[in-house]
Amino acid sequence: MAASSRAQVISLYRAMLRESQKFPSYNYRTYALRRVRDAFRANGKVEDPKTVERLMEEGRETLGVIQRQEKEQSMMNCDLNTH
């Protein structure tokens, strides 16, 4: 894997971990963190550039899902706390 690809993978990994930490619910948070770590561990030996790019695209999509779910859960938490 090229150095720039490696840096992008590490950056995506850190972003996914950072976003997963924001879940207010312990269960969601630990599940998301475990899934992110397991996925990166499972694909850590991939060398094929096309496969790496496909996995990166899947990771970026997953990051978007995590961000949307975290915001939705936070909003629900705020609504529950105001009533």
C-alpha positions in Angstrom: 0.0 0.0 0.0 1.3 3.4 -0.9 2.1 5.8 1.9 -0.6 8.2 0.8 -3.2 5.4 0.8 -2.0 4.3 4.2 -2.4 7.8 5.6 -5.9 8.0 4.1 -6.8 4.7 5.7 -5.5 5.8 9.1 -7.4 9.1 8.7 -10.6 7.3 7.9 -10.1 4.9 10.8 -9.6 7.7 13.3 -12.6 9.7 12.0 -14.8 6.6 12.4 -13.6 6.0 15.9 -14.0 9.7 16.8 -17.6 9.7 15.5 -18.4 6.4 17.2 -17.3 7.9 20.5 -20.0 10.5 20.2 -23.0 8.1 20.6 -24.7 9.0 23.9 -25.9 5.4 24.3 -23.3 3.0 25.7 -24.7 0.1 23.7 -24.6 2.0 20.4 -21.1 3.4 21.2 -19.5 0.1 22.1 -21.1 -1.7 19.2 -19.9 1.0 16.7 -16.4 1.0 18.1 -16.2 -2.8 18.0 -17.4 -3.0 14.4 -15.0 -0.3 13.2 -12.0 -2.0 14.8 -13.0 -5.4 13.6 -13.5 -4.3 10.0 -10.2 -2.5 9.9 -8.4 -5.5 11.5 -10.0 -7.9 9.1 -8.9 -5.9 6.1 -5.5 -4.8 7.3 -3.6 -7.1 5.0 -5.3 -6.1 1.8 -2.7 -5.0 -0.8 -4.7 -4.7 -4.1 -5.2 -1.0 -4.8 -8.7 -1.6 -6.3 -9.8 -3.5 -3.3 -8.4 -0.9 -1.0 -10.2 1.9 -2.9 -13.5 -0.1 -2.7 -13.1 -0.6 1.0 -12.3 3.1 1.5 -15.5 4.0 -0.3 -17.5 1.6 1.9 -15.7 3.1 4.9 -16.6 6.7 3.9 -20.3 5.6 3.4 -20.3 4.0 6.8 -18.8 7.1 8.3 -21.7 9.0 6.9 -24.1 6.5 8.4 -22.5 6.8 11.8 -22.6 10.6 11.7 -26.3 10.6 10.8 -27.2 8.0 13.4 -25.3 9.8 16.1 -27.0 13.1 15.4 -30.4 11.4 15.3 -29.8 9.6 18.6 -28.5 12.9 20.2 -31.6 14.7 19.0 -33.9 12.0 20.4 -32.0 12.2 23.7 -32.5 15.9 23.9 -36.2 15.5 23.2 -36.5 12.9 25.9 -34.7 15.1 28.4 -37.0 18.1 27.8 -40.2 16.3 28.4 
